Amino acid sequence: MSALKPLLSMSLSGIRDTSELLRPLVAIHQMSVRWKPCYPRIRGPPRPPLPGKKVPEPHKYNWLPIYPLDGKYTISPLKIRKLAGRDPETGRVVVKTLGGGNKKYFRWIDYKKTPNEDGSVVEEKVFSVRYDPLRTSKLALVAGGEKVRWIIASETMQTGDIIRTFSAIPRNPVRPKEGDSHPVGAL
């Protein structure tokens, strides 16, 4: 107790203004108020839709490819029209959180694996497997004969692989190789 007596008997005469003691506390308080926590933005409607209204799908209002005027298939990259969350027909904003981004090009995928009319096997060679900025899957450039096209690559597809398209259903079930396409009932 004797050691505390000098501390308790000290006067605050040396300090002119007590607000100098509180200045650091005020600065810390202002800093905590000024910097608000940031949360990731959620894409889509901000509230539940009204009954009878459909929720807009964000991927439909992101971009549209500009196809060639003649309508013929091409492997060259096509330009896209960015929609920024707007409806392509009305122009009204449907999804508010879409827009901006880097410049990207569209690769036209040929989904049809048409077999030969005579029933023979169509063989195509994979020339390249590449990343596509508009999809989560990779693309493969394949060619067979005079036809060159983009297809969606399988996980194990590599440059130099040969993929086949079969048209006939064999008597015995076949053991398929990845990348090949068979008619329904052949496996």
C-alpha positions in Angstrom: 0.0 0.0 0.0 2.9 2.3 0.7 4.1 1.9 -2.9 0.7 3.0 -4.3 0.4 6.2 -2.2 2.7 8.3 -4.4 0.9 7.2 -7.5 -2.5 8.0 -6.0 -1.4 11.3 -4.7 -0.1 12.4 -8.2 -2.1 15.2 -9.7 -2.8 15.5 -13.4 -1.5 19.1 -13.5 1.3 18.1 -16.0 -1.4 17.2 -18.6 -3.1 20.3 -19.9 -5.9 18.6 -21.8 -7.3 15.1 -21.1 -8.5 14.8 -24.7 -4.9 14.0 -25.7 -5.2 10.7 -23.8 -8.3 9.8 -25.8 -6.9 10.6 -29.2 -5.4 7.1 -30.0 -8.7 5.5 -28.9 -10.7 7.7 -31.3 -8.4 6.9 -34.2 -8.7 3.2 -33.6 -12.5 3.5 -33.4 -12.7 5.5 -36.7 -10.4 2.9 -38.4 -12.7 0.0 -37.4 -15.8 1.8 -38.6 -14.2 3.0 -41.9 -13.1 -0.4 -43.1 -16.1 -2.6 -43.6 -15.7 -6.4 -44.1 -15.9 -7.5 -47.8 -18.0 -10.5 -48.8 -18.0 -12.3 -52.1 -20.8 -11.1 -54.5 -23.5 -13.7 -55.1 -24.6 -13.9 -58.7 -28.3 -14.0 -59.4 -31.4 -12.4 -58.0 -31.0 -10.6 -54.6 -34.2 -11.9 -53.1 -36.5 -14.9 -53.6 -38.7 -14.5 -56.6 -42.4 -13.8 -56.4 -44.7 -16.8 -56.8 -45.3 -17.5 -60.4 -42.0 -15.9 -61.6 -39.0 -17.8 -62.9 -35.5 -17.2 -61.6 -33.3 -16.0 -64.4 -30.4 -18.2 -65.3 -27.2 -16.0 -65.3 -25.4 -17.9 -68.0 -28.1 -17.0 -70.6 -27.4 -13.3 -70.1 -23.6 -13.2 -70.3 -22.7 -13.4 -74.0 -23.9 -14.5 -77.4 -21.8 -15.7 -80.3 -21.9 -13.9 -83.6 -22.2 -16.6 -86.2 -21.1 -16.2 -89.9 -23.7 -14.8 -92.2 -23.5 -17.7 -94.6 -24.2 -20.1 -91.7 -21.4 -22.6 -92.6 -19.4 -24.2 -89.9 -15.9 -22.8 -89.3 -13.1 -23.6 -86.9 -11.9 -20.0 -86.7 -12.6 -18.1 -83.4 -15.9 -16.2 -83.6 -16.5 -12.8 -81.9 -19.1 -12.7 -79.1 -21.6 -10.0 -78.1 -21.4 -9.3 -74.3 -24.9 -8.9 -72.9 -23.8 -7.6 -69.4 -26.9 -9.3 -67.8 -29.4 -7.8 -70.2 -32.0 -9.6 -72.2 -30.9 -9.8 -75.8 -34.4 -8.9 -77.2 -35.7 -6.2 -74.8 -32.4 -4.8 -73.5 -33.6 -4.7 -69.9 -31.3 -5.7 -67.1 -32.2 -9.2 -65.9 -29.1 -10.2 -63.8 -27.5 -7.1 -62.2 -24.1 -8.7 -61.2 -23.0 -9.6 -64.7 -20.8 -7.5 -67.0 -17.2 -6.5 -67.9 -14.4 -9.0 -68.2 -11.6 -9.8 -70.6 -12.0 -10.2 -74.4 -12.9 -13.7 -75.4 -13.6 -15.6 -78.5 -16.1 -18.4 -79.2 -15.1 -21.8 -80.7 -18.0 -23.4 -82.5 -18.3 -27.0 -81.4 -19.6 -29.7 -83.8 -21.7 -32.0 -81.5 -22.8 -34.3 -84.4 -20.7 -37.4 -84.9 -22.2 -38.5 -88.1 -21.2 -42.0 -89.3 -20.6 -43.0 -92.9 -23.6 -44.0 -95.0 -22.1 -47.3 -96.0 -21.6 -48.3 -92.4 -17.8 -48.0 -92.3 -15.9 -46.6 -89.3 -15.1 -42.9 -89.3 -11.6 -42.3 -88.0 -10.4 -38.8 -86.9 -7.0 -37.7 -85.6 -6.7 -35.3 -82.6 -4.4 -32.4 -83.7 -4.6 -30.2 -80.5 -6.2 -30.1 -77.1 -6.6 -26.6 -75.8 -8.2 -24.5 -73.1 -11.5 -22.7 -73.8 -12.2 -19.5 -72.0 -15.9 -19.8 -72.3 -16.3 -23.3 -71.0 -15.0 -25.4 -68.1 -14.1 -28.3 -70.4 -11.2 -28.4 -72.9 -11.6 -28.6 -76.6 -9.9 -30.9 -79.2 -9.3 -30.0 -82.8 -9.9 -33.2 -84.8 -9.7 -33.9 -88.5 -10.6 -36.8 -90.7 -10.5 -36.6 -94.5 -11.4 -33.1 -95.5 -13.5 -32.3 -92.4 -11.9 -30.3 -89.5 -13.9 -29.6 -86.4 -13.8 -28.7 -82.7 -15.2 -31.3 -80.2 -15.2 -31.4 -76.4 -12.1 -33.3 -75.3 -12.3 -36.2 -72.8 -10.0 -36.2 -69.7 -7.4 -38.5 -71.2 -7.4 -37.2 -74.8 -4.0 -36.2 -76.1 -2.6 -34.9 -79.3 -2.1 -37.7 -81.8 -4.9 -39.9 -80.6 -7.3 -41.4 -83.1 -11.0 -41.4 -82.3 -13.6 -43.5 -84.1 -17.3 -43.2 -84.8 -19.1 -46.5 -85.3 -22.5 -46.9 -87.0 -23.2 -50.6 -86.8 -24.3 -52.5 -83.7 -22.1 -55.6 -83.4 -23.4 -59.1 -82.4 -21.3 -59.1 -79.2 -20.9 -56.0 -76.9 -17.8 -54.1 -77.6 -15.1 -52.9 -75.1 -15.1 -49.1 -75.9 -12.0 -46.9 -75.9 -12.3 -43.4 -74.5 -13.2 -40.9 -77.2 -14.9 -43.4 -79.5 -18.7 -43.1 -80.2 -21.0 -46.1 -80.6 -24.7 -46.3 -81.3 -27.1 -47.0 -78.5 -27.1 -50.7 -77.8 -23.5 -51.5 -78.9 -22.0 -51.5 -75.4 
